[in-house]
Amino acid sequence: MKISFSRLAAGLFLALLLGACFNSNSTKKAEKPIKIGVILPLTGQFGAYGIRILDGIELRIKEVNQSGGIQGKKVKLVIANNAGKREKTIKVFRSMVEKDKVAVVIGAHSSTNTLALKTEAKILKVPVITPSSTNDVVTERNPYIFRSCFTDSFQGKTLAKYLYDKLKIRKVAVIYDVDEDGYYSRGLAKSFMETFEKAGGKVAVETGFHRTNEDYRKIARKAVDAGVQAIFIPGHPREISKLIKAAKEEHFKGLLCGGDTWDTPEMLTMAGPGIEGGIFTSMFSPEEQRPEVKEFVRKMMKFREYPPGTWEAQGYDTAALLIKALSDGSKPEQVKLGLLGISSYHGVTGNISINQNGDAIKPIVIEKIVRDKNGRLDHEFLDRVEP
């Protein structure tokens, strides 16, 4: 069979045209994803917090991708384990920005590590939003640093007012960690004491403790001998648990209370039965009856097969805030402006607004440690305090 040159040329042209259309469609389908960096401790002292925060982040990103992404673009997480180290935090941040070209970074967990990113974020002009760094100075004088959690001054004031106004406590002891790598324990103690004394209460005992070679029972005895009604112990589970055990060994019968770091299952295990009846500030309670909370608990149980707490909720809401901020553009400057524009976002942790300082304005939950129907230590929703 003879085929004319003109027909052959037409066929080749058609093939090339179809190929071009196919390649065009393929390119469209393979559009580059929006990259979000995540810097969290997935191992080490704070690994339990980081893993739980990441679970919440991954659930929200999975949801948005399943619904078509953001403006047709999928979202990709670039995840790094900083192991709670400042130097590693800075190193992986630079890599994410310069190599992976992320639009924004979620992290870090501790205030110490997030503070280490302040200079880098400002120089590289890439926004950072932390789900858990509560130190007041984290966001100060830097337009690229944000937080989705409350501040230490807010939770310290709230707990002090709650003890004085609601629980009618007038005399307390405050015990804080002087060896911590950061200012969390001391900063929270300072805020609490100032507010409690201003309200008319008395801080009968104010003392710091060292992490090594410390006689915890001697410290607890000071509080007992002073006749205080409550002991406020802001700090981290490993150290707090020793003080709680010491207080019970010294037959302290009053109220034990703390900050948001008390909110992990590991805290219950480390502290033992002596922690029962204690209260603490938190950002979320799975026992709240709000529809958003019930739905989140259901989804998290399906996603990871365990009941969520504060850190999963914080991860979820942080990712949700970014999705909202990214809706107007995925360039770092657009994300920054998008975050500053968030007002009354209905999150699982409550209504969230971002002020001009980059801080989240949101409610605080007061939780109590009780025994469940099986006799195991657990958290119970006690109250909710609006900002």
C-alpha positions in Angstrom: 0.0 0.0 0.0 1.3 3.4 -1.0 1.0 6.3 1.5 1.4 9.8 0.1 3.9 12.1 1.6 1.2 14.7 2.5 -0.8 12.0 4.4 2.3 10.9 6.2 3.2 14.5 7.2 -0.4 15.1 8.4 -0.2 12.0 10.5 3.1 13.0 12.1 1.7 16.5 12.8 -1.3 15.0 14.5 0.8 12.7 16.6 3.0 15.5 17.7 0.0 17.6 18.5 -1.5 14.8 20.6 1.8 14.3 22.3 2.1 17.9 23.2 -1.5 17.9 24.6 -0.7 14.8 26.6 2.5 16.3 28.0 0.7 19.5 28.8 -1.9 17.6 30.8 0.8 15.5 32.5 2.6 18.7 33.5 -0.6 20.1 34.8 -1.3 16.9 36.8 2.3 16.9 38.1 2.1 20.5 39.5 4.6 21.1 42.2 3.2 20.6 45.7 3.1 23.3 48.5 5.8 22.3 50.9 5.5 22.8 54.7 8.5 22.1 56.9 8.0 20.4 60.3 10.7 20.6 62.9 9.9 18.6 66.1 11.6 16.4 68.6 10.7 12.8 67.6 13.3 11.3 70.0 14.9 12.4 73.2 13.4 14.0 76.3 10.6 15.7 74.4 10.0 13.0 71.9 6.5 12.1 73.2 5.3 15.6 72.7 6.7 15.9 69.1 5.3 12.5 68.0 1.8 13.5 69.2 2.0 17.0 67.6 3.1 15.4 64.3 0.1 13.0 64.4 -2.3 15.9 64.5 -0.5 17.7 61.7 -0.5 14.6 59.4 -4.2 14.1 60.0 -5.1 17.6 58.9 -2.8 17.5 55.8 -4.2 14.1 54.8 -7.7 15.6 54.9 -6.8 18.6 52.8 -5.0 16.5 50.2 -7.9 14.1 50.0 -10.2 17.0 49.3 -8.1 18.3 46.4 -5.4 20.3 48.2 -5.0 24.1 48.3 -6.0 25.7 45.0 -5.5 22.4 43.3 -2.1 21.9 44.7 -1.2 19.0 47.1 0.5 19.7 50.4 3.8 17.9 51.2 5.3 17.8 54.6 9.1 18.0 54.9 9.7 16.5 58.3 12.9 16.7 60.5 13.7 15.4 63.9 15.7 18.0 65.8 15.9 15.7 68.9 15.3 18.8 71.0 18.7 20.3 70.1 19.1 24.0 69.2 22.0 23.4 66.8 20.1 20.8 64.8 17.0 23.0 64.8 18.9 25.7 63.0 20.6 23.3 60.6 17.4 21.6 59.4 15.6 24.9 59.1 18.3 26.2 56.7 18.1 23.0 54.7 14.3 23.2 54.5 14.4 26.8 53.2 17.3 26.6 50.9 17.1 23.1 49.6 13.4 22.0 49.9 12.0 25.5 49.3 9.3 25.3 52.0 6.8 28.1 52.2 6.5 28.0 56.0 7.8 25.9 58.9 5.9 24.4 61.8 8.1 24.2 64.9 9.8 23.9 67.1 8.4 22.3 70.2 10.4 23.9 73.1 10.7 27.7 73.4 14.5 27.3 73.5 14.5 25.7 70.1 12.0 28.1 68.6 14.0 31.1 69.9 17.0 29.7 68.1 15.1 30.2 64.8 14.2 33.9 65.3 17.3 35.3 63.6 17.3 32.7 60.8 13.6 33.2 60.0 14.1 36.9 59.8 17.1 36.7 57.5 15.6 34.1 55.2 12.2 35.7 55.3 10.3 32.4 55.9 7.5 32.3 58.6 7.6 29.9 61.5 4.6 28.9 63.6 5.1 26.9 66.8 2.3 24.8 68.2 3.8 24.6 71.7 6.4 27.3 72.5 4.8 29.3 75.3 7.6 31.6 76.3 6.4 35.2 75.9 9.5 36.4 74.1 9.3 33.9 71.3 7.3 36.2 69.0 8.7 39.5 70.2 10.1 41.9 67.6 10.0 39.4 64.8 7.3 39.5 62.1 8.2 36.0 60.9 7.5 34.1 64.2 4.0 33.0 65.1 2.4 30.7 67.7 -0.9 28.7 67.8 -0.6 28.1 71.6 -1.1 30.4 74.5 1.7 32.2 76.3 3.2 31.5 79.7 2.0 34.8 81.1 -1.5 34.0 80.1 -1.6 30.5 81.5 0.2 31.6 84.7 -2.3 34.4 85.3 -5.3 32.2 84.5 -4.3 29.5 86.9 -3.5 31.9 89.7 -6.9 33.6 89.3 -8.6 30.2 89.1 -7.0 29.1 92.4 -7.8 32.4 94.2 -11.3 33.2 92.8 -12.8 29.7 92.1 -11.1 27.5 94.6 -10.7 30.1 97.3 -7.0 29.2 97.9 -5.1 31.9 99.8 -1.7 30.4 100.6 0.6 28.6 98.1 4.1 27.3 97.5 5.8 27.7 94.1 8.6 25.3 93.2 10.4 25.7 89.9 13.3 24.2 87.9 16.5 26.3 88.0 18.5 24.0 85.8 16.2 23.8 82.8 17.6 24.6 79.3 15.3 27.6 78.9 12.9 29.8 80.9 9.6 27.8 80.9 9.5 26.8 84.6 10.8 30.1 86.0 8.7 32.3 83.6 5.5 30.4 84.4 6.3 30.6 88.1 6.9 34.4 87.9 3.6 35.0 86.1 1.7 32.9 88.6 3.2 34.5 91.7 2.7 38.1 90.5 -1.0 37.5 89.7 -1.7 35.5 92.9 -0.2 38.1 95.2 -1.9 40.9 93.3 -5.2 39.2 93.9 -4.5 39.1 97.6 -3.0 35.7 98.0 0.3 34.8 99.8 3.2 32.9 98.3 4.5 31.4 101.5 7.3 29.3 99.9 9.2 30.2 96.7 12.1 27.9 95.9 14.0 26.5 93.0 15.3 22.9 92.7 18.3 21.4 90.9 18.0 18.3 88.8 20.9 16.4 90.3 21.8 15.7 94.0 18.6 17.4 95.2 16.7 16.4 98.3 13.2 16.7 96.9 11.6 15.7 100.3 13.4 18.6 102.0 11.8 21.0 99.5 8.4 19.4 99.9 8.7 19.6 103.7 9.1 23.4 103.5 5.7 23.6 101.8 4.1 21.3 104.3 5.6 23.1 107.3 4.4 26.5 105.9 0.8 25.2 105.9 0.1 26.0 102.2 -3.1 25.0 100.6 -1.6 24.3 97.1 1.8 23.7 95.5 2.4 25.0 92.0 5.1 23.0 90.2 5.7 24.2 86.6 8.3 22.1 84.8 8.7 18.9 82.9 7.5 15.4 83.8 10.8 13.8 84.8 11.4 16.4 87.5 7.9 17.2 88.5 7.1 13.5 89.2 9.9 13.4 91.8 8.5 16.5 93.6 5.0 15.0 93.5 6.2 11.8 95.1 8.2 13.7 97.7 5.1 15.9 98.6 3.0 12.8 99.2 5.8 11.2 101.2 5.8 14.3 103.4 2.0 13.8 103.8 1.0 16.9 101.9 -2.9 17.0 101.8 -3.5 20.1 99.6 -3.7 20.7 95.9 -0.9 20.0 93.4 -1.1 22.0 90.2 1.0 22.7 87.1 1.1 24.0 83.6 0.6 22.5 80.1 3.5 20.2 80.3 1.5 18.0 82.8 -0.7 17.1 79.8 0.8 13.8 78.7 0.1 10.2 79.5 3.7 9.8 80.4 3.2 12.3 83.3 0.6 10.1 84.9 2.9 7.1 84.7 6.0 8.8 86.1 4.2 10.7 88.9 2.2 7.7 90.1 -0.9 7.8 92.4 0.3 10.9 94.2 -0.8 13.1 91.3 -4.5 12.1 91.7 -6.6 15.2 92.3 -4.0 17.6 90.8 -5.1 20.2 88.3 -3.3 21.9 85.4 -3.7 24.3 82.5 -4.2 22.9 79.0 -5.2 23.9 75.5 -7.6 21.0 74.8 -9.7 18.4 76.5 -11.2 15.4 74.7 -14.0 15.4 77.2 -15.5 18.7 76.1 -18.9 18.4 74.5 -18.3 20.8 71.7 -19.1 19.2 68.2 -15.6 20.1 66.9 -14.0 18.2 69.8 -16.2 15.1 69.3 -15.5 15.0 65.6 -11.8 15.4 66.1 -11.6 12.6 68.7 -13.5 10.3 66.3 -11.2 11.1 63.4 -8.0 10.8 65.4 -9.2 7.4 66.8 -9.7 6.2 63.2 -6.3 7.7 62.0 -4.0 6.5 64.9 -6.3 4.2 67.0 -5.6 6.0 70.2 -7.5 8.9 72.0 -6.0 12.3 71.3 -4.9 14.9 73.8 -3.6 18.5 73.7 -0.6 17.9 71.5 -2.5 16.1 68.7 -5.1 18.9 68.8 -2.4 21.6 68.7 -0.8 19.9 65.7 -4.1 19.7 64.0 -5.1 23.3 64.6 -1.6 24.6 63.6 -1.9 22.8 60.3 -5.4 24.1 59.9 -4.3 27.7 60.5 -1.7 27.3 57.8 -4.1 25.8 55.3 -6.3 28.9 55.8 -3.3 31.2 55.5 -2.1 29.5 52.3 -5.5 30.0 50.6 -4.4 33.4 49.4 -0.9 32.3 48.1 1.9 30.0 48.9 4.9 32.4 48.8 6.4 33.0 52.3 5.4 36.6 52.4 1.8 35.7 51.5 1.7 33.1 54.2 2.9 35.6 56.7 0.2 38.0 55.8 -2.4 35.2 55.7 -1.5 34.2 59.3 -1.8 37.8 60.5 -5.3 38.0 58.9 -6.7 35.0 60.9 -9.6 36.0 63.2 -12.0 33.8 65.2 -11.0 30.6 63.5 -13.1 27.8 64.9 -10.5 25.2 65.8 -10.7 22.0 67.8 -9.0 23.9 70.7 -11.5 26.8 70.5 -11.7 30.1 68.7 -8.3 31.3 67.6 -7.2 34.7 66.4 -3.7 35.8 65.6 -2.7 39.3 66.9 -0.2 41.7 65.3 2.5 40.2 67.5 2.0 36.8 66.0 0.5 35.4 69.2 -2.7 33.2 69.3 -5.5 34.6 71.3 -7.4 31.5 72.5 -9.1 29.9 75.6 -7.5 27.9 78.3 -8.8 24.6 79.6 -8.4 23.5 83.3 -8.1 19.8 83.7 -8.1 17.5 86.8 -6.4 14.2 87.3 -8.8 11.5 88.4 -9.3 7.8 88.2 -11.4 6.4 85.4 -14.0 3.6 85.8 -11.2 1.0 85.6 -9.2 2.7 88.3 -6.6 4.1 86.0 -5.3 7.7 86.2 -6.8 9.9 83.6 -7.6 13.6 82.8 -11.0 15.1 83.3 -12.3 18.4 81.9 -12.9 20.8 84.8 -13.4 24.3 83.3 -12.8 26.5 80.3 -11.5 30.1 80.6 -11.9 32.4 77.6 -9.2 35.1 77.0 
